[in-house]
Amino acid sequence: MDVYQEALSYLESHHVAAGGDILEDVFHEESVSCFLSPLSSESIDFPDTPTPCTREEMLEKRLVVLRGILESEEVYLRELDALLTPMKALRASAGTSQPVLSSQQVQTVFYQVPELRDVHQSFFSGLKARLGAHGQAEISPAQETVMCGNSELEVGDLFLKMVNHLGLYGGFIENYEKAVEVVRKCTQSNSCFRTLAESMYINGADKARTTYTLEALLYKPLDRVTKTTLVLRDLLKTTPVEHKDHAALQEALRLSQSFLSGVNESSQSKREVTLTHGMRRQLMRDGFVVDVSEGVPSLRHLFLYTDLLLCTRFKHAARGKQDQYRFSWYLPLAGLRLRWVTDHERPPDTTVRLHTLRTKMFLLRQQLQQNAKSTRGLTWTARSRKKLEQMELLLLTHSPVNRLDLHSPSGKSHTLSFSSLYELEEWRDTIHKLTTENIETIPPDLLTLTSACVKLRMTQQPHLHSSGAEDEKSLCGTVAVAIHSASGLQEAACVYVCVEVDGYEFYDKQAQTHTSVCSLNPHWDQELSFQVDGAQKMMVLCVSQSDGQDTVLGKTTVQLESKSLSSRWRRQTLQLGQVEVTLSLKYCPHQLEAPGSPIQQPPIFCVPIETVAQQEGVLVPHVVRCCAEEVERRGMDEVGIYRISGSTTDISSLKAAFNSNLREAVTRMRCAEVNTVSGVLKLYFRELPEPLVPADLFQGLANALDIQDMNSRLAAMLSLLETTPDVNRNTFLYLLHHLQRVAQRQDVNKMTLLNLATVFGPSLLRPPVAGVEHNGATVDISQEVVIQVQVVYSYLQSNNLPEAQTSAPYNADAEDETTHL
């Protein structure tokens, strides 16, 4: 709804001059220059930049507007029905010896409300019938030649009829102050009426009940009439000039505008309505976010008040003029439901365009840094810095992957997008705290509230690094973070740690560990690495996963200072609310190179396990830990786990993900069938060029099986295991402990130690030359399989297996630092 234009109409009706050159788009035409050509206009939406559309497209938009009007009318009728619900009972009690309200008071409170309800019911029924008939005609082949797109859908007469009844609102508005005064007085003096007036319910489209006060419901018609002009203006914008409705809608708009000035003069009282217990509407938080409600990301300024969310479009004013805000949408906080999700995968073309934009930003910033030491002109510097800001705005708009979905009891939904999970959680937490206070919403005067944003705002501009001065203390180089463990959880949970850094967005600024098994003290020992430019702080969040829903358990911010960081690992413990996370940090300053194509990690399948472990800096490869922990997280009760495999296609797809991008693989794994995950783990060991248990131990282990005493046999086998390389030994021990935990659930999953040994034995242990012993004697294939199974089975039977070390020790400084933030 174009509230700003409505404000201009209001000013003109009161003979107040309003300059035509008031608005200047935050994205100037310069931002679509050839310099930004990698991001085509098809993939980037410049907010509020008008684009020509065909007649068919305009009619499609018109149909969307009409459906929105119908939904809004349905909500309004529910509000009027709720307002009228107690009227009959109050009238009946007025004739008794103990009336709740007198007949005159009942007449004052509900003056003109039944008539307004009848008018809007008639309008709603007529509009619904025509939209329904139009929809049926659109899909009927027999009438295809009669109906031409949306052009035959005529509703102008319905709007004209409704506007001709706006006089009813005039009487309601004149009586409004008296009605509110009666409600307030009787609420204080009559306990029965107070109970009624403070607990009136409206059933939403999803059958959810929202509580309102009688005073809040009395305001609904006052709020509705101020929107009539806005609705008609939106509808007229999407109605072609040659359409049969155009003239009728123009006339309806003219009548509504002439009525609006009187409404504005008479509605000062509504701005004085306060919330429950006298609480007045206050601004709690504001900032720039990305709104993707309409399918296209757009930068918006969001204002959070004590009872509602207001989304506005920011219009930077020309020099010497005041900034402006235009209304986009608002949602009451009462009954608002929140849900956040992360979109880890972008379309390939978007990824390429964003990468190209990052590269151009990097090169332009380098030129600006070099120009600071040269005599290049100030004009070039100013223009280049302006372009850098515009490109950073584009990145800010189109790179976020963290979504916050907002669902109102009225059925309205909006989606906000954030680059930073930390920022999203701050918004979510603040909104959630307000929604739990059960404050009812007094519908706002949108004109007044939107125009007040300029004075109330706490955030002036989007936070852009290119707009600030260079800080010599900021980091430039590589920051490595090793996440070790967490403690202090109130209950066992599957947890991961997300780390973010600030600075220029030339490189990825967010990374996370894999999800741990369900534990009170989760361990990861996983290293995350960041290329940073201009970084000054690091955000750390601890997140639990349950039933597909992520919940932030705690978060904190760490200041990154070069003087307190070094190229050696420095261990510290961070306090994230009640949760403590132990990690190590190191920083290597160096000159950065232009962002290259997304780095393709070396493959891990069909590669010697020592090579993979060395690449990852661990003793147990990530693919082994990720798959094993995922099985323990949700596959321990799966009948036949490891015996029954997933589909070949799914296993190949997940294998390819592990071969190319660990972060993407972990994301896919969370959604994959658990048998697919177990199949990938088996495939990894099966495809190792050399078996996990070195082939030269085959004969020694086979001989150890002949030892009759179980303790002596296990001692001999563990002694042989100690001779294997560190990576092989620790990975084998890690797998054995995992399989023992799986077998502990054998009453449910039907997988005993022997069953598991049968599945894994042939993959973990092989003779030096298939079918031949060292002395040249032929080994029967069935005997070979028996040895493989019995060796693994014997290890699994041990109750005192050494613990596996999953990563090499991080050489920290002499003493750990504990940081409580």
Order of alpha helices (4+ residues) and beta strands (2+ residues): alpha-alpha-alpha-alpha-alpha-alpha-alpha-alpha-beta-beta-alpha-alpha-beta-beta-beta-beta-beta-alpha-alpha-beta-beta-alpha-alpha-alpha-beta-beta-beta-beta-beta-beta-beta-beta-alpha-alpha-alpha-alpha-alpha-alpha-alpha-alpha-alpha-alpha-alpha-beta
